[in-house]
Amino acid sequence: MKVNVSCSSIQTTVDILEETEGEESIMNLGQLRERIAADNDVDVETMKLLHRGKFLQGAADVSLSSLNFKENDKIIVMGGKNAMTDDPGFKMLMQYEKHNLSNLQKTYDVNLKDVADLERGFLEKPKQIEMGKKLEKKVKYFNEEAERHLETLDGMNIITDSTPEGQAKRNREKRKTLINGIQTLLNQNDALLRRLEQYQGILNGDILE
């Protein structure tokens, strides 16, 4: 059964009271609250759910079948602080992304451009060799810097004993997204290093064009 959820300007749909492929079935009030909180980035502890003019109240294990839901019913989300601005762990991750990881992407982009410029061969051969050595150091240093960011993210205390489970899940997912982004850059940088080493081999005469 599908129900429509309205949270500010966000409209989502949730399947309840049936098995949903790839997800746990939503059978009780607690599961419904957690799902809506996750979909809309709101605090499960402070939001209120309005259904047919009444607030959905009760313990987490209250069965949704007892709440008289019908196909395409509407739930309005009221209250609920935004997770991104109110949770210390999530805020920590957002600030780290803003102040560190955006610069990591910029550094990779600069290295990529410099390698492409080197490959164009506009400089004299001795200057190309010299530039290639400098670029090799920069590209290898990028890997070291990225690894340090991975270690920092892994060591961040983004979940405490007072963090609600729904928020803890969002924090873990955000950290995983950041880590995956860094690992993608690492893979791209490894390919860039191989590309640079191949061009250096051509310059040194070790590889025939």
DRENZATOR-787361 format. One record per residue (C-alpha): x, y, z; residue in three letters; residue number from 0. Coordinates in pm, whole numbers, plus 50000, padded with zeros to 5 digits. Layout:
REM DRENZATOR-787361
node east->X | north->Y | up->Z | code->ALA | pos->NUM
...
***
This chain:
REM DRENZATOR-787361
node east->50000 | north->50000 | up->50000 | code->MET | pos->0
node east->50137 | north->50341 | up->49904 | code->LYS | pos->1
node east->50101 | north->50649 | up->50122 | code->VAL | pos->2
node east->50212 | north->51000 | up->50027 | code->ASN | pos->3
node east->50436 | north->51198 | up->50262 | code->VAL | pos->4
node east->50456 | north->51578 | up->50259 | code->SER | pos->5
node east->50746 | north->51745 | up->50443 | code->CYS | pos->6
node east->50779 | north->52119 | up->50367 | code->SER | pos->7
node east->50818 | north->52125 | up->49988 | code->SER | pos->8
node east->50936 | north->51763 | up->49965 | code->ILE | pos->9
node east->50689 | north->51500 | up->49846 | code->GLN | pos->10
node east->50775 | north->51131 | up->49883 | code->THR | pos->11
node east->50595 | north->50798 | up->49869 | code->THR | pos->12
node east->50627 | north->50514 | up->50119 | code->VAL | pos->13
node east->50514 | north->50153 | up->50078 | code->ASP | pos->14
node east->50361 | north->50011 | up->50396 | code->ILE | pos->15
node east->50202 | north->49684 | up->50506 | code->LEU | pos->16
node east->50364 | north->49483 | up->50227 | code->GLU | pos->17
node east->50695 | north->49327 | up->50136 | code->GLU | pos->18
node east->50910 | north->49569 | up->49932 | code->THR | pos->19
node east->51196 | north->49434 | up->49723 | code->GLU | pos->20
node east->51537 | north->49535 | up->49860 | code->GLY | pos->21
node east->51393 | north->49693 | up->50178 | code->GLU | pos->22
node east->51244 | north->49579 | up->50506 | code->GLU | pos->23
node east->50865 | north->49592 | up->50507 | code->SER | pos->24
node east->50717 | north->49881 | up->50707 | code->ILE | pos->25
node east->50465 | north->49723 | up->50938 | code->MET | pos->26
node east->50464 | north->49936 | up->51253 | code->ASN | pos->27
node east->50469 | north->50301 | up->51361 | code->LEU | pos->28
node east->50835 | north->50297 | up->51462 | code->GLY | pos->29
node east->50947 | north->50172 | up->51121 | code->GLN | pos->30
node east->50730 | north->50434 | up->50950 | code->LEU | pos->31
node east->50882 | north->50715 | up->51159 | code->ARG | pos->32
node east->51237 | north->50598 | up->51086 | code->GLU | pos->33
node east->51171 | north->50574 | up->50713 | code->ARG | pos->34
node east->51014 | north->50920 | up->50690 | code->ILE | pos->35
node east->51295 | north->51072 | up->50900 | code->ALA | pos->36
node east->51558 | north->50916 | up->50672 | code->ALA | pos->37
node east->51384 | north->51024 | up->50351 | code->ASP | pos->38
node east->51340 | north->51383 | up->50465 | code->ASN | pos->39
node east->51651 | north->51444 | up->50681 | code->ASP | pos->40
node east->51453 | north->51529 | up->50993 | code->VAL | pos->41
node east->51490 | north->51424 | up->51354 | code->ASP | pos->42
node east->51273 | north->51122 | up->51427 | code->VAL | pos->43
node east->51249 | north->51223 | up->51793 | code->GLU | pos->44
node east->51094 | north->51566 | up->51737 | code->THR | pos->45
node east->50882 | north->51529 | up->51423 | code->MET | pos->46
node east->50505 | north->51473 | up->51434 | code->LYS | pos->47
node east->50303 | north->51288 | up->51172 | code->LEU | pos->48
node east->49955 | north->51414 | up->51084 | code->LEU | pos->49
node east->49717 | north->51162 | up->50923 | code->HIS | pos->50
node east->49352 | north->51241 | up->50847 | code->ARG | pos->51
node east->49354 | north->51535 | up->51086 | code->GLY | pos->52
node east->49502 | north->51341 | up->51378 | code->LYS | pos->53
node east->49858 | north->51296 | up->51497 | code->PHE | pos->54
node east->49987 | north->50941 | up->51481 | code->LEU | pos->55
node east->50066 | north->50851 | up->51839 | code->GLN | pos->56
node east->50173 | north->50538 | up->52018 | code->GLY | pos->57
node east->50469 | north->50310 | up->52082 | code->ALA | pos->58
node east->50705 | north->50203 | up->51807 | code->ALA | pos->59
node east->50549 | north->49856 | up->51786 | code->ASP | pos->60
node east->50196 | north->49984 | up->51713 | code->VAL | pos->61
node east->50083 | north->49802 | up->51399 | code->SER | pos->62
node east->50000 | north->50022 | up->51100 | code->LEU | pos->63
node east->49711 | north->49789 | up->51021 | code->SER | pos->64
node east->49536 | north->49924 | up->51333 | code->SER | pos->65
node east->49562 | north->50286 | up->51213 | code->LEU | pos->66
node east->49315 | north->50257 | up->50925 | code->ASN | pos->67
node east->49549 | north->50349 | up->50640 | code->PHE | pos->68
node east->49410 | north->50341 | up->50287 | code->LYS | pos->69
node east->49582 | north->50348 | up->49947 | code->GLU | pos->70
node east->49724 | north->50695 | up->49863 | code->ASN | pos->71
node east->49655 | north->50838 | up->50208 | code->ASP | pos->72
node east->49853 | north->51151 | up->50292 | code->LYS | pos->73
node east->50086 | north->51204 | up->50588 | code->ILE | pos->74
node east->50199 | north->51558 | up->50674 | code->ILE | pos->75
node east->50530 | north->51590 | up->50862 | code->VAL | pos->76
node east->50532 | north->51866 | up->51121 | code->MET | pos->77
node east->50822 | north->51980 | up->51336 | code->GLY | pos->78
node east->51141 | north->51783 | up->51325 | code->GLY | pos->79
node east->51474 | north->51961 | up->51324 | code->LYS | pos->80
node east->51685 | north->51924 | up->51011 | code->ASN | pos->81
node east->51953 | north->51661 | up->51067 | code->ALA | pos->82
node east->52219 | north->51845 | up->50868 | code->MET | pos->83
node east->52208 | north->52155 | up->51086 | code->THR | pos->84
node east->52128 | north->52017 | up->51429 | code->ASP | pos->85
node east->52329 | north->51699 | up->51479 | code->ASP | pos->86
node east->52692 | north->51758 | up->51590 | code->PRO | pos->87
node east->52824 | north->51448 | up->51410 | code->GLY | pos->88
node east->52656 | north->51533 | up->51081 | code->PHE | pos->89
node east->52766 | north->51896 | up->51111 | code->LYS | pos->90
node east->53124 | north->51780 | up->51169 | code->MET | pos->91
node east->53118 | north->51578 | up->50847 | code->LEU | pos->92
node east->52966 | north->51865 | up->50648 | code->MET | pos->93
node east->53230 | north->52109 | up->50773 | code->GLN | pos->94
node east->53510 | north->51865 | up->50697 | code->TYR | pos->95
node east->53377 | north->51818 | up->50345 | code->GLU | pos->96
node east->53355 | north->52194 | up->50290 | code->LYS | pos->97
node east->53697 | north->52287 | up->50428 | code->HIS | pos->98
node east->53904 | north->51987 | up->50315 | code->ASN | pos->99
node east->53756 | north->51759 | up->50052 | code->LEU | pos->100
node east->53656 | north->52029 | up->49804 | code->SER | pos->101
node east->54022 | north->52137 | up->49801 | code->ASN | pos->102
node east->54125 | north->51778 | up->49737 | code->LEU | pos->103
node east->53914 | north->51774 | up->49420 | code->GLN | pos->104
node east->54066 | north->52106 | up->49309 | code->LYS | pos->105
node east->54419 | north->51971 | up->49363 | code->THR | pos->106
node east->54345 | north->51669 | up->49146 | code->TYR | pos->107
node east->54196 | north->51889 | up->48873 | code->ASP | pos->108
node east->54512 | north->52105 | up->48870 | code->VAL | pos->109
node east->54738 | north->51798 | up->48848 | code->ASN | pos->110
node east->54527 | north->51658 | up->48565 | code->LEU | pos->111
node east->54557 | north->51983 | up->48369 | code->LYS | pos->112
node east->54933 | north->52003 | up->48427 | code->ASP | pos->113
node east->54987 | north->51648 | up->48301 | code->VAL | pos->114
node east->54776 | north->51724 | up->47992 | code->ALA | pos->115
node east->54983 | north->52038 | up->47929 | code->ASP | pos->116
node east->55306 | north->51838 | up->47960 | code->LEU | pos->117
node east->55181 | north->51581 | up->47710 | code->GLU | pos->118
node east->55125 | north->51852 | up->47451 | code->ARG | pos->119
node east->55503 | north->51884 | up->47425 | code->GLY | pos->120
node east->55523 | north->52261 | up->47395 | code->PHE | pos->121
node east->55837 | north->52280 | up->47610 | code->LEU | pos->122
node east->56187 | north->52178 | up->47510 | code->GLU | pos->123
node east->56273 | north->51823 | up->47607 | code->LYS | pos->124
node east->56501 | north->51908 | up->47907 | code->PRO | pos->125
node east->56230 | north->52133 | up->48051 | code->LYS | pos->126
node east->55968 | north->51861 | up->47993 | code->GLN | pos->127
node east->56180 | north->51613 | up->48187 | code->ILE | pos->128
node east->56222 | north->51862 | up->48472 | code->GLU | pos->129
node east->55849 | north->51941 | up->48476 | code->MET | pos->130
node east->55768 | north->51569 | up->48470 | code->GLY | pos->131
node east->55973 | north->51509 | up->48785 | code->LYS | pos->132
node east->55799 | north->51792 | up->48968 | code->LYS | pos->133
node east->55459 | north->51664 | up->48861 | code->LEU | pos->134
node east->55544 | north->51313 | up->48974 | code->GLU | pos->135
node east->55612 | north->51444 | up->49326 | code->LYS | pos->136
node east->55283 | north->51638 | up->49327 | code->LYS | pos->137
node east->55078 | north->51343 | up->49204 | code->VAL | pos->138
node east->55236 | north->51105 | up->49458 | code->LYS | pos->139
node east->55183 | north->51359 | up->49737 | code->TYR | pos->140
node east->54815 | north->51372 | up->49644 | code->PHE | pos->141
node east->54783 | north->51004 | up->49734 | code->ASN | pos->142
node east->54944 | north->51066 | up->50074 | code->GLU | pos->143
node east->54710 | north->51356 | up->50142 | code->GLU | pos->144
node east->54403 | north->51156 | up->50040 | code->ALA | pos->145
node east->54505 | north->50866 | up->50266 | code->GLU | pos->146
node east->54535 | north->51108 | up->50559 | code->ARG | pos->147
node east->54181 | north->51229 | up->50495 | code->HIS | pos->148
node east->54056 | north->50869 | up->50496 | code->LEU | pos->149
node east->54224 | north->50810 | up->50833 | code->GLU | pos->150
node east->54076 | north->51131 | up->50974 | code->THR | pos->151
node east->53724 | north->51045 | up->50862 | code->LEU | pos->152
node east->53755 | north->50692 | up->50998 | code->ASP | pos->153
node east->53859 | north->50829 | up->51338 | code->GLY | pos->154
node east->53583 | north->51090 | up->51367 | code->MET | pos->155
node east->53344 | north->51045 | up->51660 | code->ASN | pos->156
node east->53023 | north->51113 | up->51469 | code->ILE | pos->157
node east->52793 | north->50902 | up->51687 | code->ILE | pos->158
node east->52746 | north->50926 | up->52064 | code->THR | pos->159
node east->52529 | north->50740 | up->52314 | code->ASP | pos->160
node east->52262 | north->51010 | up->52276 | code->SER | pos->161
node east->52248 | north->50999 | up->51893 | code->THR | pos->162
node east->51909 | north->50861 | up->51775 | code->PRO | pos->163
node east->51940 | north->50547 | up->51564 | code->GLU | pos->164
node east->51794 | north->50716 | up->51256 | code->GLY | pos->165
node east->52043 | north->51000 | up->51282 | code->GLN | pos->166
node east->52328 | north->50756 | up->51348 | code->ALA | pos->167
node east->52238 | north->50580 | up->51023 | code->LYS | pos->168
node east->52243 | north->50909 | up->50832 | code->ARG | pos->169
node east->52581 | north->50997 | up->50983 | code->ASN | pos->170
node east->52727 | north->50661 | up->50882 | code->ARG | pos->171
node east->52589 | north->50698 | up->50530 | code->GLU | pos->172
node east->52734 | north->51050 | up->50498 | code->LYS | pos->173
node east->53078 | north->50934 | up->50610 | code->ARG | pos->174
node east->53059 | north->50640 | up->50366 | code->LYS | pos->175
node east->52973 | north->50882 | up->50084 | code->THR | pos->176
node east->53275 | north->51100 | up->50166 | code->LEU | pos->177
node east->53505 | north->50798 | up->50187 | code->ILE | pos->178
node east->53378 | north->50663 | up->49855 | code->ASN | pos->179
node east->53444 | north->51002 | up->49697 | code->GLY | pos->180
node east->53804 | north->51004 | up->49819 | code->ILE | pos->181
node east->53860 | north->50646 | up->49704 | code->GLN | pos->182
node east->53730 | north->50742 | up->49359 | code->THR | pos->183
node east->53980 | north->51029 | up->49347 | code->LEU | pos->184
node east->54257 | north->50792 | up->49457 | code->LEU | pos->185
node east->54175 | north->50554 | up->49172 | code->ASN | pos->186
node east->54173 | north->50842 | up->48924 | code->GLN | pos->187
node east->54501 | north->50970 | up->49062 | code->ASN | pos->188
node east->54663 | north->50627 | up->49028 | code->ASP | pos->189
node east->54560 | north->50626 | up->48662 | code->ALA | pos->190
node east->54704 | north->50977 | up->48624 | code->LEU | pos->191
node east->55034 | north->50865 | up->48778 | code->LEU | pos->192
node east->55058 | north->50571 | up->48536 | code->ARG | pos->193
node east->54986 | north->50809 | up->48249 | code->ARG | pos->194
node east->55259 | north->51046 | up->48367 | code->LEU | pos->195
node east->55512 | north->50766 | up->48415 | code->GLU | pos->196
node east->55440 | north->50642 | up->48064 | code->GLN | pos->197
node east->55506 | north->50987 | up->47917 | code->TYR | pos->198
node east->55825 | north->51017 | up->48122 | code->GLN | pos->199
node east->55932 | north->50683 | up->47977 | code->GLY | pos->200
node east->55884 | north->50826 | up->47627 | code->ILE | pos->201
node east->56086 | north->51137 | up->47716 | code->LEU | pos->202
node east->56368 | north->50924 | up->47858 | code->ASN | pos->203
node east->56368 | north->50691 | up->47560 | code->GLY | pos->204
node east->56263 | north->50389 | up->47766 | code->ASP | pos->205
node east->55932 | north->50362 | up->47575 | code->ILE | pos->206
node east->55904 | north->50396 | up->47198 | code->LEU | pos->207
node east->55613 | north->50607 | up->47071 | code->GLU | pos->208
***
